[in-house]
Amino acid sequence: MKALLLTAAAVVAVSAMAVSARAEGPRASSEHNWPGMTDPNAVTGYAYPVYQVSSQPAAAPQFTWREGYDHGGKWHGHWTLMQ
């Protein structure tokens, strides 16, 4: 009886999700005619951003608290110097 109830609950849950996931109407990407799709050199009117990477100053070394198991299986914490 318990298995039957769990199966029924699973079927109801899956069917409810399937109904709510269906969207009405066509999507913008389903028309297959957006500019630049067949001709990559086409002018789309959108300027892609160019990111400038600047060098970051070197971070100062600092100590961080690390926890974990030893090779012998003992739990411990210790300070570790991070560069």
CYANA upper distance limits for C-alpha pairs under 8 A (distance plus 0.5 A):
  1 MET  CA      5 LEU  CA      6.83
  2 LYS  CA      6 LEU  CA      6.74
  3 ALA  CA      7 THR  CA      6.56
  4 LEU  CA      8 ALA  CA      6.65
  5 LEU  CA      9 ALA  CA      6.62
  6 LEU  CA     10 ALA  CA      6.64
  7 THR  CA     11 VAL  CA      6.71
  8 ALA  CA     12 VAL  CA      6.71
  9 ALA  CA     13 ALA  CA      6.62
 10 ALA  CA     14 VAL  CA      6.60
 11 VAL  CA     15 SER  CA      6.57
 12 VAL  CA     16 ALA  CA      6.58
 13 ALA  CA     17 MET  CA      6.81
 14 VAL  CA     18 ALA  CA      6.69
 15 SER  CA     19 VAL  CA      6.78
 16 ALA  CA     20 SER  CA      6.80
 17 MET  CA     21 ALA  CA      6.51
 18 ALA  CA     22 ARG  CA      7.14
 26 PRO  CA     30 SER  CA      7.21
 27 ARG  CA     31 GLU  CA      8.05
 29 SER  CA     34 TRP  CA      8.27
 32 HIS  CA     37 MET  CA      8.21
 33 ASN  CA     37 MET  CA      7.34
 35 PRO  CA     39 ASP  CA      8.08
 35 PRO  CA     42 ALA  CA      7.14
 35 PRO  CA     43 VAL  CA      8.09
 35 PRO  CA     44 THR  CA      6.43
 36 GLY  CA     40 PRO  CA      5.23
 36 GLY  CA     41 ASN  CA      7.20
 36 GLY  CA     42 ALA  CA      5.65
 36 GLY  CA     43 VAL  CA      7.77
 36 GLY  CA     44 THR  CA      7.19
 59 ALA  CA     83 GLN  CA      7.99
 60 ALA  CA     83 GLN  CA      7.57
 61 PRO  CA     81 LEU  CA      7.29
 61 PRO  CA     82 MET  CA      6.14
 61 PRO  CA     83 GLN  CA      5.10
 62 GLN  CA     81 LEU  CA      6.23
 62 GLN  CA     82 MET  CA      5.89
 62 GLN  CA     83 GLN  CA      7.30
 63 PHE  CA     79 TRP  CA      6.57
 63 PHE  CA     80 THR  CA      5.85
 63 PHE  CA     81 LEU  CA      4.92
 63 PHE  CA     82 MET  CA      6.30
 64 THR  CA     79 TRP  CA      6.05
 64 THR  CA     80 THR  CA      5.90
 64 THR  CA     81 LEU  CA      7.01
 64 THR  CA     82 MET  CA      7.32
 65 TRP  CA     77 GLY  CA      7.41
 65 TRP  CA     78 HIS  CA      6.29
 65 TRP  CA     79 TRP  CA      5.12
 65 TRP  CA     80 THR  CA      6.87
 66 ARG  CA     77 GLY  CA      6.05
 66 ARG  CA     78 HIS  CA      5.96
 66 ARG  CA     79 TRP  CA      6.56
 66 ARG  CA     80 THR  CA      7.24
 67 GLU  CA     75 TRP  CA      7.91
 67 GLU  CA     76 HIS  CA      6.28
 67 GLU  CA     77 GLY  CA      4.61
 67 GLU  CA     78 HIS  CA      6.94
 68 GLY  CA     75 TRP  CA      6.11
 68 GLY  CA     76 HIS  CA      6.32
 68 GLY  CA     77 GLY  CA      6.94
 69 TYR  CA     73 GLY  CA      5.98
 69 TYR  CA     74 LYS  CA      5.80
 69 TYR  CA     75 TRP  CA      4.88
 69 TYR  CA     76 HIS  CA      6.76
 70 ASP  CA     74 LYS  CA      5.65
 70 ASP  CA     75 TRP  CA      6.77
 70 ASP  CA     76 HIS  CA      7.68
